[in-house]
Amino acid sequence: MQSMSDYYSAVQLRSDRWSALRESLEQLTRDPHGKNAAKTTAKIADLFKALSLIETYWAFPGTAVFEHMRRQFEHGNLTDVAYSVRRVTRALTTGAYRRRSIPLERDSMDNDEHEDEAILSPEARALSKPYFEVLIVDDVNEHQERFLKQSISAMRRPEDNFIYEAVVVPSLQDALIGVLFNHNIQAIVVRPGLKLESKVSLPILTRYLSRAGGENAMDDIAPEDYGPELCRLVAKVRPELDAYLVTDRSVEDIAGLDLGICRRVFYNQEDFMELHLNILRGVQSRYKTPFFTALKEYSKQPTGVFHAMPISRGKSISRSHWIQDMGAFYGPNIFLAETSATSGGLDSLLEPHGPIKEAQELAARAFGSKQTFFATNGTSTCNKIVVQALVRPGDIVLVDRDCHKSHHYGMVLSGAQVCYLDSYPLNEYSMYGAVPLNEIKHQLLKLKAAGKLDQVRMLLLTNCTFDGIVYNVERVMEECLAIKPDLIFLWDEAWFAFARFGPTYRQRTGMNAANHLREKLRSPAHAKAYERQQEKLKDADEATLLKTRLIPPPKARVRVYTTQSTHKTLTSLRQGSMIHVNDQDFKGEVEASFHEAYMTHTSTSPNYQIIASLDVGRRQVELEGFEFVQRQVEAAMSMRRAISTHPLLQKYFKVLTAGDMIPDEYRESGVSSYYDPEQGWTDIWNCWEKDEFVLDATRVTLAVGGTGWDGDTFKTQILMDKYGIQINKTSRNTVLFMTNIGTTRSSVAYLIEVLVEIAKELDDRLDDASKMERLAFDRRVKNLLQELPPLPDFSRFHDAFCADPETGEGDIRTPFFLAYDENNCDYLELNGGIDAAMDAGREVVSASFIIPYPPGFPILVPGQVVSREILAFMRALDVNEIHGYRADLGLRVFTDEALASQSSKFAKAAK
């Protein structure tokens, strides 16, 4: 039996303990008097004891049934208890308990063969009523608990859309453990009899309290306030849940309290039917999918098609003699739902008034935004919509240089003056980290000193980065607003849509930070702190300001936009994305321009299937996003532990930790690894609260240089071609494995098996290698681990495109279009031609974006001076794709004549 310290999650612990109990009981039943019987009996007793603490938080099998099984074991009824435990374990594994009652007696009519949910068709599963659990918080005895559960069960009606079971816990702390441990919980009923503290002392459970703020922060709370306080605390960690407060306090006492997620207050009454109906209505409000439902209804209508799209209703396929295989592959429904109509119960994405509008409003609620907009052509388009809506020609935008290329093209479209920010480099792994806060503050203070702060419009950063570096979003916005109180923030969360639904991750999302910041700026305590700091920082120099955690003025405007690739990390068809808005000035200043930008970039023929998938994906995350994100993180943590502790894998691979990817000065908590073989798992909540940067655990970067293969070769020739394992991101000596909400423990196990097989083959190959073959292998490894080119910083814009070399912002739009005229361009060979030009004193200026894959971001942009550091990096690159560079011609650069002409025009315009 694995030690408890081996488990990152109590959910994994529960699953494995039930499996171990089943195996041990079956072993003891087969040989009750064998030489190992006493040892097995003791193990089973320990497993029952361990599970007894855990099962109090789950409705199935329930504490009464669990204790009955334990008594059966103690009385020697091994055959009966083994049968019951096997049924429970299978039901937990398959989810059968969610769809039907599971009899646990051996003489029941049901049998194991009917338990396998995997054999049910999707249609059969869709017909069953969704199941959830309700947490009742009240300190009651066994008889009272039985009465509560029976009273609620008696309220069930055949017409109910859902079924649920109740779980009863006695205290506020138990409730917090329950909502963070039991992902089946969708509603909480808080009754007046609850107490404060839990009797549970199991560390893997009690560490949930620190995440919810319920460990020791409530000692001064009066007992009559336990209920309201619980509603507030749950709102911080599981905001999607519904709470119902039963109280005997007066209306006047309750009316002025912050009740968090509480949907309704019941005053000292036992109206179980009213409670039942409210619980169902609350879950229904999250379950409904306005556009998906409308599309399903439309597909059922008899329709005559006299408009575009012959494929609508599948007519062009069903009448065909040659493409019947397409109809057979996709089935009829996708074609029945394919239409260009916006009436008949449907809606227009460009001007939504019906189900699309409602679906977007529900998405705004789910993701914590004020407005949400769907996009059917990816986050690249979302980024350009936001930039075009907000940035005017001449506005200064601070941009993370290694952001996605769509942002750079957005700068071209908007005519912005671009101030590029450099991320800290990770030269050892040929990748960049993220932009330090001091770098951002330094640029803002420099622009302020130059009298240009009024021109600064936006800060654009990627959160999290492709490699998993996550900003302290709220701190970045606070300190930037202290310098520029109306600064707009665009957070590219293309890879971070899932983060909203994990309590640890949520605090570092743009929308959550914006909501928290708006609340903080309104508080009297913040106003006082601001005044005190202003007095202290009077006449402070830049060095002091850079060292100080700056406090924004209470009148600062919170203006935050996030773009998310829903299809990358949540359930959506490819290219399904969302724009989330939390901008205090959106209605008055931005709405019209946003609408125009949205119309500019959005197709007049959006894909309804993508919109429907966004609607359904929203339903999923509101009802089971917490569970799926929890499992996603668990899978990544299991992968990290398995690889980092395997003796054979350690010879050739290394899982990069937070300490490898984030320098010490950005990790205030001191946490360098999420798992240590000696001490076990680190509770990551502390570092996610404090540190300037943290590492997203679901992005597992594996250093593969020790194998002698570079990242791209390992990805394509080994993982993909040989084992069918798909990954996306590589660097010169790393590959990136990303877990998502669809990752299973089985898929993680398969990956580990593959890596072990690769390591064994390398061992065998090196055992048989000649001296020269071994020397060649060592040379390749050294080249990948030690002889790595330093990553270059952004050089500068040429003077022809830069009005002020002191502050450095540049015009990217002019050189982009200047290069449209071939007479303004020349080609210089990478090896020889460019060096000769530089040696002769010529400033070589790029005429195009140069984007190597990997790393996948521009190392040169139009108008940028080519430095020798950039040249060295390009020459050292060992990649198949460099967009914008032609190997047969060389690097596309501007002629001296074009630069001189542009400089002259620039000077005249400046006058």
URWOKA-V295248 format. One record per residue. N is the residue number from 1. RES is the residue in one letter. NEAR is the number of other ideal C-beta (glycine too) atoms within 8 Angstrom. Layout:
((N RES NEAR) (N RES NEAR))
//
This chain:
((1 M 6) (2 Q 6) (3 S 5) (4 M 9) (5 S 7) (6 D 7) (7 Y 12) (8 Y 10) (9 S 11) (10 A 11) (11 V 11) (12 Q 11) (13 L 12) (14 R 11) (15 S 10) (16 D 10) (17 R 12) (18 W 13) (19 S 9) (20 A 11) (21 L 14) (22 R 12) (23 E 8) (24 S 12) (25 L 15) (26 E 10) (27 Q 10) (28 L 14) (29 T 9) (30 R 5) (31 D 8) (32 P 7) (33 H 4) (34 G 6) (35 K 3) (36 N 8) (37 A 11) (38 A 6) (39 K 7) (40 T 11) (41 T 9) (42 A 8) (43 K 11) (44 I 13) (45 A 9) (46 D 9) (47 L 13) (48 F 12) (49 K 8) (50 A 9) (51 L 13) (52 S 11) (53 L 10) (54 I 15) (55 E 11) (56 T 10) (57 Y 11) (58 W 13) (59 A 8) (60 F 10) (61 P 11) (62 G 10) (63 T 7) (64 A 7) (65 V 10) (66 F 12) (67 E 9) (68 H 8) (69 M 15) (70 R 10) (71 R 8) (72 Q 11) (73 F 14) (74 E 6) (75 H 6) (76 G 5) (77 N 8) (78 L 11) (79 T 8) (80 D 10) (81 V 12) (82 A 13) (83 Y 10) (84 S 13) (85 V 13) (86 R 12) (87 R 13) (88 V 14) (89 T 12) (90 R 12) (91 A 13) (92 L 11) (93 T 7) (94 T 10) (95 G 9) (96 A 12) (97 Y 11) (98 R 7) (99 R 10) (100 R 6) (101 S 3) (102 I 13) (103 P 8) (104 L 11) (105 E 7) (106 R 6) (107 D 3) (108 S 7) (109 M 4) (110 D 7) (111 N 5) (112 D 7) (113 E 5) (114 H 6) (115 E 12) (116 D 9) (117 E 10) (118 A 5) (119 I 4) (120 L 7) (121 S 5) (122 P 6) (123 E 6) (124 A 8) (125 R 10) (126 A 6) (127 L 5) (128 S 9) (129 K 8) (130 P 10) (131 Y 12) (132 F 12) (133 E 14) (134 V 15) (135 L 16) (136 I 12) (137 V 17) (138 D 12) (139 D 7) (140 V 9) (141 N 5) (142 E 5) (143 H 6) (144 Q 9) (145 E 10) (146 R 9) (147 F 8) (148 L 13) (149 K 11) (150 Q 8) (151 S 10) (152 I 12) (153 S 9) (154 A 7) (155 M 10) (156 R 7) (157 R 5) (158 P 3) (159 E 4) (160 D 9) (161 N 8) (162 F 12) (163 I 8) (164 Y 11) (165 E 12) (166 A 13) (167 V 15) (168 V 12) (169 V 13) (170 P 11) (171 S 13) (172 L 16) (173 Q 12) (174 D 14) (175 A 16) (176 L 16) (177 I 16) (178 G 13) (179 V 15) (180 L 11) (181 F 11) (182 N 11) (183 H 8) (184 N 10) (185 I 15) (186 Q 12) (187 A 15) (188 I 17) (189 V 13) (190 V 14) (191 R 10) (192 P 10) (193 G 7) (194 L 16) (195 K 10) (196 L 10) (197 E 7) (198 S 9) (199 K 4) (200 V 10) (201 S 5) (202 L 9) (203 P 7) (204 I 10) (205 L 12) (206 T 12) (207 R 9) (208 Y 12) (209 L 12) (210 S 10) (211 R 11) (212 A 14) (213 G 9) (214 G 10) (215 E 7) (216 N 4) (217 A 6) (218 M 9) (219 D 5) (220 D 3) (221 I 9) (222 A 4) (223 P 7) (224 E 7) (225 D 8) (226 Y 12) (227 G 15) (228 P 14) (229 E 11) (230 L 16) (231 C 16) (232 R 11) (233 L 14) (234 V 17) (235 A 10) (236 K 10) (237 V 12) (238 R 12) (239 P 8) (240 E 11) (241 L 12) (242 D 11) (243 A 16) (244 Y 16) (245 L 14) (246 V 12) (247 T 11) (248 D 5) (249 R 6) (250 S 5) (251 V 6) (252 E 6) (253 D 8) (254 I 13) (255 A 6) (256 G 5) (257 L 7) (258 D 5) (259 L 12) (260 G 12) (261 I 12) (262 C 12) (263 R 8) (264 R 7) (265 V 10) (266 F 12) (267 Y 7) (268 N 7) (269 Q 6) (270 E 4) (271 D 7) (272 F 10) (273 M 7) (274 E 8) (275 L 13) (276 H 11) (277 L 8) (278 N 11) (279 I 14) (280 L 11) (281 R 8) (282 G 12) (283 V 14) (284 Q 10) (285 S 7) (286 R 11) (287 Y 11) (288 K 9) (289 T 12) (290 P 13) (291 F 15) (292 F 12) (293 T 10) (294 A 13) (295 L 12) (296 K 9) (297 E 9) (298 Y 13) (299 S 9) (300 K 6) (301 Q 7) (302 P 3) (303 T 7) (304 G 4) (305 V 9) (306 F 3) (307 H 7) (308 A 5) (309 M 9) (310 P 5) (311 I 9) (312 S 13) (313 R 9) (314 G 12) (315 K 10) (316 S 8) (317 I 12) (318 S 7) (319 R 5) (320 S 8) (321 H 3) (322 W 4) (323 I 7) (324 Q 9) (325 D 6) (326 M 8) (327 G 13) (328 A 7) (329 F 6) (330 Y 7) (331 G 7) (332 P 7) (333 N 7) (334 I 9) (335 F 13) (336 L 10) (337 A 13) (338 E 12) (339 T 12) (340 S 8) (341 A 8) (342 T 6) (343 S 5) (344 G 7) (345 G 8) (346 L 14) (347 D 12) (348 S 8) (349 L 10) (350 L 9) (351 E 4) (352 P 10) (353 H 6) (354 G 11) (355 P 12) (356 I 14) (357 K 10) (358 E 10) (359 A 17) (360 Q 13) (361 E 9) (362 L 12) (363 A 15) (364 A 13) (365 R 7) (366 A 12) (367 F 13) (368 G 13) (369 S 12) (370 K 7) (371 Q 9) (372 T 13) (373 F 10) (374 F 14) (375 A 15) (376 T 13) (377 N 10) (378 G 10) (379 T 14) (380 S 10) (381 T 13) (382 C 14) (383 N 15) (384 K 14) (385 I 17) (386 V 15) (387 V 18) (388 Q 14) (389 A 11) (390 L 13) (391 V 13) (392 R 7) (393 P 7) (394 G 7) (395 D 13) (396 I 13) (397 V 17) (398 L 12) (399 V 13) (400 D 12) (401 R 11) (402 D 9) (403 C 12) (404 H 11) (405 K 11) (406 S 11) (407 H 14) (408 H 13) (409 Y 9) (410 G 14) (411 M 15) (412 V 11) (413 L 10) (414 S 14) (415 G 10) (416 A 15) (417 Q 12) (418 V 12) (419 C 14) (420 Y 8) (421 L 12) (422 D 9) (423 S 12) (424 Y 11) (425 P 9) (426 L 12) (427 N 9) (428 E 5) (429 Y 14) (430 S 14) (431 M 10) (432 Y 11) (433 G 14) (434 A 13) (435 V 11) (436 P 10) (437 L 11) (438 N 7) (439 E 10) (440 I 15) (441 K 14) (442 H 10) (443 Q 11) (444 L 14) (445 L 12) (446 K 10) (447 L 15) (448 K 11) (449 A 7) (450 A 9) (451 G 5) (452 K 11) (453 L 10) (454 D 4) (455 Q 10) (456 V 14) (457 R 12) (458 M 14) (459 L 12) (460 L 13) (461 L 14) (462 T 13) (463 N 14) (464 C 13) (465 T 13) (466 F 9) (467 D 11) (468 G 13) (469 I 14) (470 V 12) (471 Y 12) (472 N 11) (473 V 12) (474 E 11) (475 R 10) (476 V 14) (477 M 15) (478 E 13) (479 E 14) (480 C 14) (481 L 14) (482 A 11) (483 I 13) (484 K 10) (485 P 10) (486 D 8) (487 L 13) (488 I 12) (489 F 15) (490 L 15) (491 W 14) (492 D 15) (493 E 14) (494 A 13) (495 W 12) (496 F 14) (497 A 15) (498 F 17) (499 A 13) (500 R 15) (501 F 12) (502 G 12) (503 P 11) (504 T 9) (505 Y 15) (506 R 11) (507 Q 11) (508 R 15) (509 T 17) (510 G 15) (511 M 14) (512 N 12) (513 A 14) (514 A 12) (515 N 10) (516 H 9) (517 L 12) (518 R 11) (519 E 8) (520 K 8) (521 L 11) (522 R 7) (523 S 8) (524 P 5) (525 A 6) (526 H 12) (527 A 9) (528 K 8) (529 A 9) (530 Y 12) (531 E 8) (532 R 8) (533 Q 11) (534 Q 8) (535 E 7) (536 K 6) (537 L 10) (538 K 6) (539 D 4) (540 A 7) (541 D 6) (542 E 8) (543 A 6) (544 T 9) (545 L 13) (546 L 10) (547 K 5) (548 T 9) (549 R 6) (550 L 11) (551 I 9) (552 P 13) (553 P 8) (554 P 9) (555 K 5) (556 A 11) (557 R 9) (558 V 13) (559 R 13) (560 V 15) (561 Y 16) (562 T 14) (563 T 17) (564 Q 15) (565 S 12) (566 T 14) (567 H 12) (568 K 8) (569 T 10) (570 L 13) (571 T 9) (572 S 12) (573 L 9) (574 R 6) (575 Q 11) (576 G 16) (577 S 19) (578 M 16) (579 I 14) (580 H 16) (581 V 13) (582 N 15) (583 D 12) (584 Q 7) (585 D 10) (586 F 13) (587 K 6) (588 G 6) (589 E 6) (590 V 12) (591 E 9) (592 A 6) (593 S 10) (594 F 14) (595 H 8) (596 E 9) (597 A 13) (598 Y 12) (599 M 8) (600 T 8) (601 H 10) (602 T 14) (603 S 6) (604 T 5) (605 S 6) (606 P 11) (607 N 9) (608 Y 11) (609 Q 10) (610 I 14) (611 I 16) (612 A 13) (613 S 13) (614 L 15) (615 D 15) (616 V 11) (617 G 13) (618 R 13) (619 R 13) (620 Q 12) (621 V 16) (622 E 9) (623 L 13) (624 E 8) (625 G 15) (626 F 11) (627 E 9) (628 F 13) (629 V 14) (630 Q 12) (631 R 11) (632 Q 14) (633 V 14) (634 E 12) (635 A 15) (636 A 14) (637 M 14) (638 S 12) (639 M 15) (640 R 13) (641 R 11) (642 A 10) (643 I 14) (644 S 11) (645 T 6) (646 H 10) (647 P 5) (648 L 9) (649 L 12) (650 Q 9) (651 K 9) (652 Y 10) (653 F 14) (654 K 9) (655 V 12) (656 L 10) (657 T 10) (658 A 13) (659 G 9) (660 D 8) (661 M 14) (662 I 12) (663 P 7) (664 D 5) (665 E 4) (666 Y 11) (667 R 16) (668 E 8) (669 S 8) (670 G 5) (671 V 12) (672 S 7) (673 S 9) (674 Y 12) (675 Y 12) (676 D 7) (677 P 6) (678 E 4) (679 Q 6) (680 G 7) (681 W 9) (682 T 10) (683 D 7) (684 I 11) (685 W 9) (686 N 10) (687 C 14) (688 W 12) (689 E 6) (690 K 7) (691 D 13) (692 E 10) (693 F 13) (694 V 13) (695 L 13) (696 D 11) (697 A 12) (698 T 13) (699 R 15) (700 V 14) (701 T 14) (702 L 13) (703 A 12) (704 V 14) (705 G 12) (706 G 11) (707 T 11) (708 G 9) (709 W 10) (710 D 12) (711 G 14) (712 D 11) (713 T 9) (714 F 14) (715 K 12) (716 T 9) (717 Q 9) (718 I 12) (719 L 13) (720 M 12) (721 D 6) (722 K 7) (723 Y 7) (724 G 5) (725 I 8) (726 Q 6) (727 I 12) (728 N 5) (729 K 10) (730 T 12) (731 S 11) (732 R 12) (733 N 13) (734 T 16) (735 V 13) (736 L 14) (737 F 11) (738 M 10) (739 T 12) (740 N 9) (741 I 12) (742 G 4) (743 T 11) (744 T 7) (745 R 7) (746 S 6) (747 S 9) (748 V 14) (749 A 8) (750 Y 8) (751 L 11) (752 I 13) (753 E 8) (754 V 11) (755 L 11) (756 V 11) (757 E 8) (758 I 11) (759 A 13) (760 K 9) (761 E 8) (762 L 11) (763 D 10) (764 D 8) (765 R 8) (766 L 9) (767 D 6) (768 D 5) (769 A 9) (770 S 5) (771 K 6) (772 M 6) (773 E 8) (774 R 10) (775 L 8) (776 A 8) (777 F 11) (778 D 8) (779 R 8) (780 R 10) (781 V 12) (782 K 9) (783 N 8) (784 L 12) (785 L 9) (786 Q 5) (787 E 5) (788 L 12) (789 P 10) (790 P 9) (791 L 11) (792 P 11) (793 D 7) (794 F 8) (795 S 10) (796 R 10) (797 F 12) (798 H 14) (799 D 8) (800 A 11) (801 F 13) (802 C 14) (803 A 7) (804 D 9) (805 P 7) (806 E 6) (807 T 10) (808 G 11) (809 E 12) (810 G 13) (811 D 13) (812 I 15) (813 R 13) (814 T 10) (815 P 17) (816 F 10) (817 F 7) (818 L 13) (819 A 13) (820 Y 4) (821 D 7) (822 E 4) (823 N 6) (824 N 11) (825 C 13) (826 D 7) (827 Y 10) (828 L 11) (829 E 10) (830 L 12) (831 N 6) (832 G 7) (833 G 10) (834 I 14) (835 D 9) (836 A 8) (837 A 10) (838 M 11) (839 D 6) (840 A 6) (841 G 4) (842 R 7) (843 E 6) (844 V 12) (845 V 14) (846 S 17) (847 A 12) (848 S 9) (849 F 12) (850 I 14) (851 I 12) (852 P 14) (853 Y 10) (854 P 12) (855 P 10) (856 G 9) (857 F 10) (858 P 11) (859 I 10) (860 L 11) (861 V 9) (862 P 13) (863 G 16) (864 Q 14) (865 V 11) (866 V 14) (867 S 8) (868 R 6) (869 E 10) (870 I 12) (871 L 12) (872 A 11) (873 F 13) (874 M 13) (875 R 9) (876 A 8) (877 L 9) (878 D 6) (879 V 9) (880 N 4) (881 E 6) (882 I 11) (883 H 9) (884 G 10) (885 Y 12) (886 R 7) (887 A 5) (888 D 3) (889 L 7) (890 G 12) (891 L 13) (892 R 14) (893 V 13) (894 F 15) (895 T 10) (896 D 7) (897 E 7) (898 A 12) (899 L 13) (900 A 8) (901 S 8) (902 Q 13) (903 S 10) (904 S 8) (905 K 8) (906 F 12) (907 A 8) (908 K 7) (909 A 6) (910 A 6) (911 K 4))
//
